[in-house]
Amino acid sequence: MDASLWDRLFATQSDPDAWVVIVTAVAALAVIVPHSVWRLSRNAITIAHEGGHGLVALLTGRRLDGIRLHSDTSGLTVSRGKPTGLGMILTAAAGYTAPPLLGLGGAALLGDGHITLLLWLATALLVVMLVMIRNAYGVLTVVVTGGAFLLVSWLTGPQVQAAFAYTVVWFLLLGGVRPAFELQSKRRRAGVAGAGDSDADQLSRLTHVPAGMWLFFFHAVSLCSLLGGGRWLLGV
């Protein structure tokens, strides 16, 4: 890698003004809270969710066959390997925890002033994920998302990059909280028998730990990530 590009990638940028941090948090909430907007913006959370499944599957030695993203914001990650054991448990647990943990990692980078590094890491992860997408809608969603990161990284100035990066991280932190509550509501409406294909129920079968405890785990990870990441972003 060219030395100047390497220096640019790992250079630190000054923190944005406090009002920018607050406005980006409000902007993230504006695409999370309204149900009509959430139906579209949730696609980005699904990318992180399924990407989490896929990444952990590879890290635990499983064979990743592919990822599908659907227009109803659902997704499917297919991997091969031992159907039980630690690798399968970690893979199943990675979905709901991936968005908030990615947000937490992003907040840590922003807290250290690494705005450019965050944007390029996100772009690289999306490119890697694109290779594993197995349906047209999934390809479109990942290409559009990756294209947004690429355009902001190349064509905008530091202020716009900072606002975009903070909005993305707030979105992951705040948006990572809602899916666990949605899953809880779905299980309550459908009953245990009607929600047996959820990640929490799969984990229950794998570990013999009640699905409700896994829901509690998802809530704990997302809320703790929001608290920790929010402190980094706000500088408190």
C-alpha positions in Angstrom: 0.0 0.0 0.0 1.2 3.5 -0.8 2.7 5.2 2.2 0.5 8.3 1.8 -2.6 6.2 1.5 -1.6 4.2 4.6 -1.0 7.4 6.6 -4.4 8.8 5.4 -6.2 5.6 6.4 -4.8 5.6 10.0 -4.7 9.4 10.5 -6.9 10.8 13.2 -9.5 13.5 12.6 -10.7 16.1 15.1 -14.0 15.4 16.9 -17.0 17.1 15.4 -18.9 19.7 17.4 -21.2 18.5 20.1 -24.3 19.6 18.2 -23.2 17.4 15.2 -23.1 14.4 17.6 -26.6 15.2 18.9 -28.1 15.9 15.5 -26.8 12.6 14.1 -28.3 10.7 17.0 -31.6 12.4 16.3 -31.3 11.6 12.6 -30.6 7.9 13.4 -33.7 7.8 15.6 -35.8 9.4 12.8 -35.2 6.3 10.6 -35.6 3.8 13.5 -38.7 4.9 15.4 -41.3 5.5 12.7 -42.5 2.0 11.5 -43.0 3.1 7.9 -39.3 4.3 7.7 -38.0 1.4 9.8 -39.4 -1.1 7.2 -36.8 0.3 4.8 -33.9 1.2 7.1 -34.1 -2.2 8.8 -32.4 -3.6 5.7 -29.1 -2.2 7.0 -29.6 -3.9 10.3 -30.3 -7.2 8.4 -27.0 -6.8 6.5 -25.1 -6.6 9.8 -27.2 -9.4 11.4 -26.6 -11.9 8.6 -23.0 -10.7 8.2 -22.5 -11.5 11.9 -23.8 -15.0 11.3 -21.5 -15.4 8.3 -18.4 -14.0 9.9 -18.6 -16.1 13.0 -19.4 -19.2 11.0 -16.1 -18.7 9.1 -14.2 -17.9 12.3 -15.4 -21.1 14.0 -14.4 -23.3 11.0 -17.7 -23.8 9.4 -18.2 -23.6 5.6 -20.3 -20.6 4.6 -22.5 -21.5 1.6 -24.2 -18.2 1.2 -26.3 -15.3 2.5 -29.7 -14.2 1.3 -31.3 -10.8 2.1 -35.0 -10.4 1.4 -37.2 -7.4 0.7 -39.2 -8.0 3.9 -36.0 -7.3 5.8 -35.5 -11.0 6.8 -32.4 -12.9 5.9 -30.9 -16.3 5.8 -27.3 -17.4 6.3 -26.5 -21.0 5.4 -23.3 -22.7 6.7 -22.2 -26.3 6.8 -20.5 -28.1 9.7 -21.2 -29.9 12.9 -24.9 -29.2 13.7 -24.2 -28.9 17.4 -21.3 -27.7 19.5 -19.7 -24.3 20.3 -19.2 -23.3 16.7 -22.9 -23.6 15.9 -23.9 -21.9 19.1 -21.6 -18.9 18.5 -22.9 -18.7 14.9 -26.5 -18.7 16.0 -25.8 -16.1 18.7 -24.0 -13.7 16.4 -27.0 -12.4 14.5 -28.8 -10.2 17.0 -25.6 -9.2 18.7 -23.7 -8.2 15.5 -25.3 -4.8 14.9 -24.9 -3.4 18.4 -21.4 -4.8 18.7 -20.4 -3.3 15.4 -21.8 0.0 16.6 -19.8 -0.3 19.8 -16.6 -1.0 17.8 -17.4 1.9 15.5 -18.0 4.2 18.5 -14.6 3.2 19.9 -13.0 4.2 16.5 -14.8 7.5 16.4 -13.9 8.1 20.0 -10.2 7.9 19.0 -10.8 10.1 15.9 -10.5 7.3 13.3 -13.3 8.5 11.0 -11.6 7.6 7.8 -10.6 4.2 9.1 -14.1 3.4 10.1 -15.5 4.3 6.7 -13.0 2.1 4.9 -13.4 -0.8 7.2 -17.1 -0.7 6.7 -16.7 -0.6 2.9 -14.2 -3.5 3.0 -16.6 -5.6 5.1 -19.5 -4.9 2.7 -17.3 -6.0 -0.3 -16.4 -9.2 1.4 -20.1 -9.9 2.3 -21.1 -9.2 -1.3 -19.1 -12.2 -2.5 -21.3 -14.4 -0.3 -24.7 -13.0 -1.3 -26.8 -15.4 -3.3 -29.9 -13.5 -4.4 -30.5 -10.3 -6.5 -32.2 -8.3 -3.8 -29.3 -9.0 -1.4 -26.8 -7.9 -4.1 -28.7 -4.7 -4.7 -28.9 -3.9 -1.0 -25.2 -4.5 -0.3 -24.1 -2.6 -3.4 -26.2 0.4 -2.6 -25.0 0.5 1.0 -21.4 0.0 0.0 -21.7 2.6 -2.7 -22.9 5.1 -0.1 -19.8 4.5 2.0 -17.5 4.7 -1.0 -19.0 7.9 -2.3 -18.8 9.6 1.1 -15.2 8.4 1.6 -14.0 9.7 -1.8 -16.1 12.7 -2.7 -16.9 14.5 0.5 -15.0 16.6 3.0 -14.1 15.9 6.7 -17.3 17.4 8.1 -19.6 15.4 5.9 -17.6 12.2 6.5 -17.8 12.8 10.3 -21.6 13.4 10.2 -22.1 10.3 8.0 -19.9 8.1 10.3 -21.6 9.3 13.5 -25.1 8.7 11.9 -24.1 5.2 10.9 -22.7 4.3 14.3 -25.7 5.8 16.1 -28.0 3.8 13.8 -26.2 0.5 14.6 -26.3 1.2 18.3 -29.9 2.5 18.5 -31.2 0.2 15.7 -29.5 -2.8 17.3 -31.9 -2.5 20.2 -35.2 -2.7 18.4 -34.9 -6.2 16.7 -34.7 -8.0 20.1 -37.9 -6.3 21.2 -39.5 -7.2 17.9 -38.5 -10.9 18.3 -39.9 -10.8 21.8 -43.2 -9.5 20.5 -43.3 -12.0 17.7 -42.8 -14.9 20.1 -45.5 -13.5 22.5 -48.0 -13.2 19.6 -47.2 -16.5 17.9 -46.5 -18.6 21.0 -43.5 -20.8 21.5 -44.7 -23.3 18.8 -45.1 -20.5 16.3 -41.7 -18.9 16.7 -39.5 -22.1 16.8 -37.4 -21.0 13.9 -36.0 -17.8 15.6 -32.4 -17.5 16.6 -33.4 -17.6 20.3 -35.3 -20.9 19.8 -32.5 -22.4 17.8 -30.1 -21.5 20.6 -32.5 -23.0 23.1 -32.4 -26.3 21.3 -28.6 -26.2 21.0 -27.9 -25.3 24.6 -31.1 -26.5 26.5 -31.2 -22.9 27.9 -34.7 -21.4 27.7 -35.3 -19.1 24.7 -36.3 -16.3 27.1 -32.8 -16.3 28.6 -31.3 -15.9 25.1 -33.7 -13.0 24.5 -32.4 -11.5 27.7 -28.9 -12.0 26.4 -29.7 -10.2 23.2 -31.3 -7.3 25.2 -28.3 -7.1 27.5 -25.8 -6.9 24.6 -27.7 -4.3 22.7 -28.5 -2.1 25.7 -24.9 -2.3 27.1 -23.5 -1.6 23.7 -25.7 1.5 23.4 -24.7 2.8 26.8 -21.0 2.2 26.2 -21.0 3.4 22.6 -23.1 6.4 23.5 -20.6 7.5 26.1 -17.7 7.3 23.6 -19.7 9.2 21.0 -20.7 11.9 23.5 -17.3 12.1 25.0 -18.5 11.5 28.6 
